[in-house]
């Protein structure tokens, strides 16, 4: 069960919810169910990886502001060159630089396409709404 599902079991007669009770039940379920413990471990590892990647990305941004081949460059910063591959900055070469440039180009093109699709959606939707009307209301008035 998820926390939210446990929360439904802890609704008080006055309509409020007992967060502490739901949390305690969820904790107990995780402690006593190996499947839940495995899922939690996977989630924690994924979060730890993301935090590490965010830190390295930040370090990389500072790095890229410096002059090429500057003696102040940090050689141990990890540079992503694939979906699940990083390499120390000091070990970058022509082939790895090309991989990195291709990776960044692809991610930016994907983001540009998503941005264009979203903006097109909003530019098409906005004129169809009456002042103060919500999207749900506008859909409801459709024949």
Secondary structure, 3 states (H helix, E strand, C coil): CCHHHHHHCCECCCCCECHHHHHHHHHHHHHHCHHHHHHHHHHHHHHHHHHHHHHHHHHHHHHHCCCCCCCCCCCCCEEEEECCEEEEHHHCCHHHHHHHHHHHHHHHHHHHHHHHHHHHHHHHHHCCCCCCCCHHHHHHCCC
